[in-house]
Amino acid sequence: MRVSFKTLGCRLNQFETDALVSEFDRKGYEIVDFKSKSDITVINTCTVTGQSDHKSRNLIQQAIKANPGTTVVVTGCMAEQYKEGLEKIKGVSLVINNKNKSGISDTVEHFINKTADNRPKVNQFTYQPVQKSLHTRAAIKIQDGCDNMCTFCIIPQVRGRAISRPANEIIKNIKQTIANGFKEIVITGVNIGRYYHNGVRFINLIQQVLEIPGDFRVRVSSLEPDGFDSDFIKLFENPKLTPHLHLCLQSGSDQILLKMRRMYDLDIFVNFTTKLLKKYPDFNLTTDIIVGFPQETDAHFKDSLNIVKQIGFSHVHTFKYSIRKGTVAERMQNQVDEKIKTTRSEELRNLVEQNKHKYYESFIGKSEKVLVEKHLGDNWYFGYGEHYIPITFKSPINLKNQFIDIKIDGLEGGKRLMLKGVIKDLHLVKKLK
């Protein structure tokens, strides 16, 4: 049978989809593109914003229309928040919450075969190591849920309270994933900086991961910017730990951060990033900014622009604030007009493009260790350097999923800004051939 997948949202969702792809592959299913004809379609949804809900619903309708009679499975955070409504959509076969997501392959088989589901109980961590993936990098889930009750956020409702995975299980999973051929491990979860299990904290866990032998590198995904000190910064001296962090700022105004009920202020954020950039000047910092939070004035928004410019984020996930039912911010006065949100979003994105161009340009003449992801055709290849910068180059042989040192010699424009370069040691490449 043929099965297709589509994922929206965070890296955690991406990891869970990759684990499901591996599970269906182990059982002998043919994995096909989402746009292809399939017998089963799994849609892993997101509900963090109103736009996410809209995209998720569109994908569900696309799947139903493209594959009449297919088994459409809806899972993810939207399945938690709008389960009853999704079950009423004609053509949706199953709606499965996050806790039971890891057992989707068994649930689908019981549904198709009309047999009783007597499998053992599953939970947030009963995913098998990724073997077949839709990506070159493999994410590893270390925790789920969040205890921070930010006034705008629905995640604690759809992911539950914070829970951490045992460290020995994480290390075992990473070793198996590396043995499966993956060369980049992405540490992921909902609030990974708050990882804690039986005395092991986040920093201790990363230290253990970095001690695993093998030719691989480690990337830390989205991180809350509170509670880290020089010991965490020192970890990046290890060449296995990539010099890139996505630190979730959300606003450049202390007044707005307070209304958001964030766990830090600008001084904490700036002090940490300043120390980081002082020790590693090329370090790549990216972030999230919410535009148009209730009561955000032009002055508050200007504060966000200023901090983005000051720190020099090379990329900002810009979100227009959208009301999430059941949150404190839903009840706040002085909601910002949508047209103002759009205008501010465009202004912020324009600034970030300038930051990105300046940051990328600073790498011309330098070298990056690229993990090759795609063959673009005509001997051109694409991958990411250790600083999480997209890079293209030419090669006489297929180097997919290989590390290769690239000397950066210019910028590529078009729809997406990226760097281009040449292989530093062509003699070594010929040996690989």
Secondary structure, DSSP 8 states (H G I E B T S, - for coil): -EEEEEE-S-HHHHHHHHHHHHHHHHTT-EEE-TTS--SEEEEEE--SSHHHHHHHHHHHHHHHHHSTT-EEEEEEHHHHHSHHHHHTSTTEEEEE-STTGGGHHHHHHHHHHT---------TT------S-SSSSEEEE-EE------TT--HHHHH-S-EE--HHHHHHHHHHHHHTT--EEEEE-SSGGG-EETTEEHHHHHHHHHTS-SS-EEEE-SB-SSS--HHHHHGGGSTTB-SEEEB--B-S-HHHHHHHT-S--HHHHHHHHHHHHHH-TT-EEEEEEEES-TT--HHHHHHHHHHHHHHT-SEEEEEE----TTSGGGG-SS---HHHHHHHHHHHHHHHHHHHHHHHHTTTTSEEEEEEEEEEETTEEEEE-TTS-EEEEE-SS--TT-EEEEEEEEEE-TTS-EEEEEES-HHHHHHH-
